[in-house]
Amino acid sequence: FKPVGSGLGMGGGYRHDLFHRNARIDLMAGVTLRNYQMLLADFSLPYIADSRFELGVHALYRHNPQEDFWGIGPDSLNDDRVSYRVNFTNYEVRAIARPVAWLEAGTHVGWLSGSIGPGTDTRFPTIEDVFTDADAPGLAAQPDYRYADLYGAIDYRDQKGNARAGGFYSVTWRRYADLDFDLYNFREIDAVVQQFVPIFDKKRVFAVQGRLMSTTPDNGQQVPFYFQPTVGGSTSLRSYNDFRFRD
């Protein structure tokens, strides 16, 4: 749950099973030296039908005061790097089905409120000193959103956290509805393909990943800059900073 670039941090959590292990509660909190903050409360029923079905609800708060932005598009300039603050409050309900060990499908329905403001990274200007709402859609005003998604995943990795063999394939479709201005209604698709090919004894592994992320606004609408897909960093394009390109 610690965002990329948030610095050294600390946190804690509490997990407890309830109702004769038929339900579970998770509480988490964390803060970093750069004052990134996170609070999470989650309640779930994870063992329905012999763990083949799960229902859950969570509340999440994030305070990210030093996010990076260079502008939109592949021609954005390195000298235009700025810092911005984003706060998010998110309430979400989920339903997940796992008919077999390697197959998962589900849906999330939620409400999200966010706000954008000046960044606190003193190495760079704050976003409003360099960009306007025309350059960074959604900078001037941020609505509340209602969203819903559908997703499916095939996962036959030997170890989810440290895979040495197998594969992972997932597709998520999500729709965001602007509840305040009717300006930022859009759809999002995120597809991931990962394959792990061991060499002899699994001490060496070829890992291949492909990913497609796309946001599509409704007619006459825009996608806020903070929801647009990014490229850069250790999980996508290692030769560039995290979130270097956004479009």
Secondary structure, DSSP 8 states (H G I E B T S, - for coil): ---TT--SEEEEEEEEEETTTTEEEEEEEEEETT--EEEEEEEEEEEHHHHTEEEEEEEEEEEEEEEEE--SSTT--GGG-EEEEEEEEEEEEEEEEEEETTEEEEEEEEEEEEEEEE---TTS-BGGGT--TTTSTTSS---EEEEEEEEEEEE--S-SSS-SSEEEEEEEEEEEEESSSS---EEEEEEEEEEEEEETTTTEEEEEEEEEEEEEE-TT----GGGS-EE-STTS-TTS-TT-EE-
